[in-house]
Amino acid sequence: MRLYHSPTSPFVRKVMVLLIESGNEGRIDIVHAAGSPVDPGTMPLAQNPLGKIPALERDDGPAIYDSRVICRYLDDRFGAGLYPSGPRLWDALTLEATADGIMDAAILMVYESRIRPEDKRFDPWAEGQWAKVERALDALESRWIATLSGPVDMGQIAVGCALGYLDFRLHDRDWRGTRPQLAAWYAAFADRRSMLATVPAAT
């Protein structure tokens, strides 16, 4: 199998953390890909017509995407058990969806400042994205700490990658300020080998 990969993508990081947590990081070939909405660059367009990563070339079928599909596929293929059974599954999936929403909004903010010409930027739109992030973070703090503190699953991994991306690209926003429980949880989770091995380098 081949994974189209960028070390700065939080969605790719989810896949890599899953591979490490399940002891399978050496079983997939990594192919570097880079691009943006205005320049696909080396993005795997033949594998994912949306021009996004991660995309996974399988040896038993066509390429699959996005990160949620890839993670579910790899978890099933490797028997990783990071998607729990029973009622806990719905909590894990909701946490993963919440984390992916945080990452989507944060990436749009990064694109607004990095790609859009300065005279065409619209600050209220960027702040609207940040409002989504803040609402999601508040929900994690008030509603989900007990679940986050349970056995490691894909919901926790996704939240960890989302918070790591906020530190990486939007560190000046201080997401920790009013969320001490979430900050404490992340400090411990970020110290896992899988997280330390996938910290993105500044670009």
N, C-alpha and C positions, 0 to 999 in steps of 0.2 A: 504494500500500500504506500501511497505517496501523499503527504500532507503539504498543501500550499500554505506558506507560513511567513509571518513577519513578527519579529520579537517585540514590536511595540503595540501590536494589536491585542486588546484585552480579550477578544473573542478567540483568537488563536491561543492565548495563554490558558484559557479554560481547558482546551483540548490537551495542551501540554501538561497541565497540572493533573488532569485525569490519568494521562499515560504514566506519569511518575508515581502517583498514588497507587496505581494498580500494578506497578512493576513492569510496564510494557514500553518504556520510552525508547528502547532500542529496536522495536519491531516495525517502525514506520520510517520510511525515507522522508527527509525534510527538503522541500523545494522552496527557495526564497522567492517571494513575490512582493511587489510594491506598486502603488499607484494611487489615484485619487478619483473623485467623481468627475473631474474635468480632464484627467489624463490617466487612462487605464494602465499605462506603463507595462509592467510584466504580470499584471493580474491574470489569473487562469480563466480567460473568457471562454475557452472551449469546454472547460470543466464546469464553470458556473457562469451562465449568460448574464447574471447580475453584476459580474465583475468584482466580486467580493471574496475575501478570505475570512475564515478558513474554507478550503474545499478539499475533499478527500477522494483521491482515486482509489477505488477498491479493486481487488483481484477477482471479485465475484459479481460484478455489476457496474453500472455507470457511476460516475462521480456523484457524491452527495454533498450537500451544504444545507443550512448554515451550521453554526456551532452547536445549537441544541440538537439538531438531527445527528451531527457527527458524534457528539458526546453520548447520545443514547445508543447509537450504533456500536461504538467502541465498548461501551459498558456491557452491552449484550454479548458482543463477540468475545470479549476477554473475561466475561463473568466477574466483572469488577465489583458489582454490588453497590455502586454509588448512587443508583436510583433505588430507594428502598421499596419494599412491598407494603401492601395494605394502606391504611390511612396516611401514613407518613409520606407516601409518594406525592400526594397532592400538595403537602407543605413544601417538599423539595422542589416540585415543578413551579409552584408559585414564587418561591424565593429565586429560582433561576430566571423566571420571567421578569421579576422586579429588578434583579441585577442587570439583565440584558437591557431593560429600559433605561437604567442609569447610564450604562455604557453608550447606548444609542444617543441619548441627549448630550452626554459629554463630548462625544465625537463630533456631533453637529456644532457644538460650541467651538471646538478646536478648528474645524473646517472654516467656520465664520471668520476666525481671526487669522488663520494661516493661508487660506485660499482666496477668499473674497477680497477684492480691492478695498482699501480703507474707505474710500469715498462712497462705497456701496454697502457698507456694513450697517446693520440695523440693530442697535443695542437692545431695544425691547424684545426682539425675537430671541436673542441670545439669553436674555434674562428669563424669558419664558421657558427656555430649555432648563435653565438652572432651577427654576421653580419646580419642575418635574423631579429633578434630582433631590431637592430638599424634601419634598413630600415623601418620596420613596425612602430617604434616609430616616425621616421622622417615623415612618411606619416600621422600619427595621428596629429602631430604638424602642418604640413603645409596644410593639406587637410580636416581634419575632426573636427576641434575645434567647428565650428558652429553647426554641428550635435550633437556632444557630449554635447553641452550647451543647447540643446532643451529638450523637455519632456522626462522623464526617460523611457528608453526602454531596451530591452535585449542587444542591442549593447553596451550601456553605462555600463550595469552591467558586461558584459564580459570584457570590457576594464578595468574597475575598479579592477576586480579580477586578471587580468593579471599583472597590475602594482603592485598590492599588493603582488603577488608572486615574482616579481623581488625584491621588498623590503625585502621579507622574506628570499629568498634563494640566491640572487645575489646582495645584498645591496652594495657591494664594487664596483660595476660597474657604479654607479652614472648616472642612466638613465636621471635624471632631468637636468643635466648640460647645455645642449644646447637646452632645450625644455621648456622654461618658461611658455608658455600657457598650455601645457599638465600638467606640474607640478601644476599649479594653479588650473586647473580643478580637478585634482585628490585630491588635498588637501581638496577641498570642498566636492567632492563625497565621499571620505573616511570617512567623518563625518556623513554620513547617518546611521540611527539605524541599518539597515540591514548589513552594512559593519562593523560597530563596533562590532556587535554581532557575526561576523564570522571571526574575526582576528585569524589567526592560531598561536598557541603557539610554541615556539622554541623547536626543537627536534634534 
